[in-house]
Amino acid sequence: MEHEPESFPEALADALAGLQRLIRKRLRGGTDGPRLRGAEVDLLRLVAERPGLGVSEAAKELYLAANSVSTLVNHLVRDGYLVRETDPADRRAARLLTTPAADTRLRDWRQRRAVLVRREVDRLDAADRAALEAALPALRTLAANLHEEAEET
């Protein structure tokens, strides 16, 4: 039985997911400290961008269940990457802040990611590099549309 050729949307989704997976895999090695899962890195990046963010806000932003984010927070607090403070406006709520160790680790991760992606992009021919650069606005719009749609559900 012959397989139908992949449709463009499926091929695009597979390519993007594959790139993300490979980048994360390549960056796992060479770091000090405990190994962080992708969701933990995503949470750290979000809290670094928005210090004082609450668990429920983080869950909504990451499209994860609040109890899943609570588990991630507990691991990151235990490992010394997040601090949980009581929200002065609502003593029942916690606000999240990154630690200096997390800030150092995120800075190192960003630098290593930039080097990795730059090196691989430089290996492409000029036409492929130009095609990727030309696709960036459309990819950003696609991401914004997906984000808006997720907010509505």
C-alpha positions as CSV (number, residue, x, y, z in Angstrom):
1,M,0.0,0.0,0.0
2,E,1.4,3.4,-1.0
3,H,1.5,6.2,1.6
4,E,0.0,9.5,0.7
5,P,2.6,12.3,0.5
6,E,2.7,14.5,3.5
7,S,0.7,17.6,3.3
8,F,2.5,20.9,3.7
9,P,1.1,21.7,7.2
10,E,2.1,18.2,8.5
11,A,5.6,18.5,7.0
12,L,6.0,22.0,8.5
13,A,4.8,20.9,11.9
14,D,7.2,17.9,11.8
15,A,10.1,20.0,10.7
16,L,9.6,22.6,13.4
17,A,9.1,19.9,16.1
18,G,12.2,18.0,14.9
19,L,14.3,21.2,14.9
20,Q,13.3,22.0,18.5
21,R,13.9,18.5,19.7
22,L,17.3,18.3,18.0
23,I,18.4,21.7,19.4
24,R,17.4,20.8,22.9
25,K,19.1,17.4,22.6
26,R,22.4,19.0,21.4
27,L,22.3,21.6,24.2
28,R,21.7,19.0,27.0
29,G,25.3,18.1,27.2
30,G,27.9,20.5,28.5
31,T,25.9,22.1,31.2
32,D,26.6,22.2,34.9
33,G,24.0,21.2,37.4
34,P,21.0,18.9,37.1
35,R,19.6,18.1,33.7
36,L,16.6,20.2,32.9
37,R,13.6,19.0,30.9
38,G,12.2,21.1,28.1
39,A,9.2,22.2,30.2
40,E,11.5,23.3,33.0
41,V,13.6,25.4,30.7
42,D,10.4,26.9,29.2
43,L,9.2,27.8,32.7
44,L,12.6,29.3,33.7
45,R,12.6,31.4,30.5
46,L,9.1,32.6,31.2
47,V,9.8,33.6,34.8
48,A,13.0,35.3,33.7
49,E,11.0,37.4,31.2
50,R,8.2,38.1,33.7
51,P,9.6,38.1,37.3
52,G,6.9,37.7,39.9
53,L,4.7,35.6,37.7
54,G,2.3,33.3,39.5
55,V,1.9,29.5,39.0
56,S,-1.6,29.8,37.4
57,E,-0.4,32.5,35.1
58,A,2.6,30.4,34.1
59,A,0.4,27.4,33.5
60,K,-1.9,29.4,31.2
61,E,1.0,30.9,29.3
62,L,2.7,27.5,28.8
63,Y,-0.6,25.7,28.1
64,L,0.0,23.2,30.9
65,A,-2.1,22.1,33.8
66,A,-1.5,24.1,37.0
67,N,-0.6,21.0,38.9
68,S,2.0,20.2,36.3
69,V,3.5,23.6,36.6
70,S,3.5,23.2,40.4
71,T,5.5,20.1,40.1
72,L,8.0,21.8,37.8
73,V,8.2,24.7,40.3
74,N,8.9,22.3,43.1
75,H,11.8,20.7,41.2
76,L,13.2,24.0,40.2
77,V,13.0,25.4,43.8
78,R,14.6,22.2,45.1
79,D,17.4,22.5,42.5
80,G,18.0,26.2,43.3
81,Y,16.7,27.8,40.1
82,L,13.5,29.3,41.3
83,V,12.4,31.2,44.5
84,R,8.7,31.1,45.5
85,E,7.6,34.2,47.4
86,T,4.3,35.0,48.9
87,D,2.3,37.6,46.9
88,P,1.8,40.6,49.2
89,A,-1.5,41.4,47.4
90,D,-2.8,37.9,48.0
91,R,-1.1,35.9,50.8
92,R,-2.5,32.7,49.4
93,A,-0.7,33.1,46.1
94,A,3.0,32.6,45.3
95,R,5.1,34.7,42.9
96,L,8.1,33.1,41.1
97,L,11.5,34.6,40.7
98,T,14.7,33.1,39.1
99,T,17.8,32.7,41.1
100,P,21.3,33.9,40.0
101,A,22.1,30.3,39.3
102,A,19.1,30.1,36.9
103,D,20.0,33.4,35.3
104,T,23.6,32.1,34.7
105,R,22.3,28.9,33.3
106,L,19.8,30.6,30.9
107,R,22.5,33.0,29.7
108,D,24.8,30.1,29.0
109,W,21.9,28.2,27.3
110,R,21.1,31.2,25.0
111,Q,24.8,31.6,24.1
112,R,25.3,28.0,23.3
113,R,22.0,27.9,21.3
114,A,23.1,30.9,19.3
115,V,26.5,29.3,18.5
116,L,24.9,26.0,17.5
117,V,22.2,27.5,15.3
118,R,24.6,30.0,13.7
119,R,27.1,27.2,12.9
120,E,24.4,25.0,11.3
121,V,22.8,27.9,9.4
122,D,26.3,28.8,8.1
123,R,26.6,25.3,6.6
124,L,23.5,26.0,4.4
125,D,23.9,27.4,0.9
126,A,22.9,31.1,0.3
127,A,19.5,30.1,-1.2
128,D,18.5,28.0,1.8
129,R,19.7,30.7,4.2
130,A,17.7,33.3,2.3
131,A,14.6,31.1,2.2
132,L,14.7,30.6,6.0
133,E,15.2,34.3,6.6
134,A,12.3,35.1,4.3
135,A,10.1,32.6,6.1
136,L,10.6,34.2,9.6
137,P,7.8,36.8,9.3
138,A,5.3,34.1,8.2
139,L,6.5,31.8,11.1
140,R,6.0,34.6,13.6
141,T,2.5,35.3,12.3
142,L,1.7,31.5,12.5
143,A,3.0,31.5,16.1
144,A,0.9,34.5,17.0
145,N,-2.2,33.0,15.4
146,L,-1.7,29.7,17.3
147,H,-1.2,31.7,20.5
148,E,-4.4,33.7,20.0
149,E,-6.4,30.6,19.1
150,A,-5.1,28.9,22.3
151,E,-6.1,31.9,24.4
152,E,-9.7,31.7,23.1
153,T,-10.1,28.0,24.1
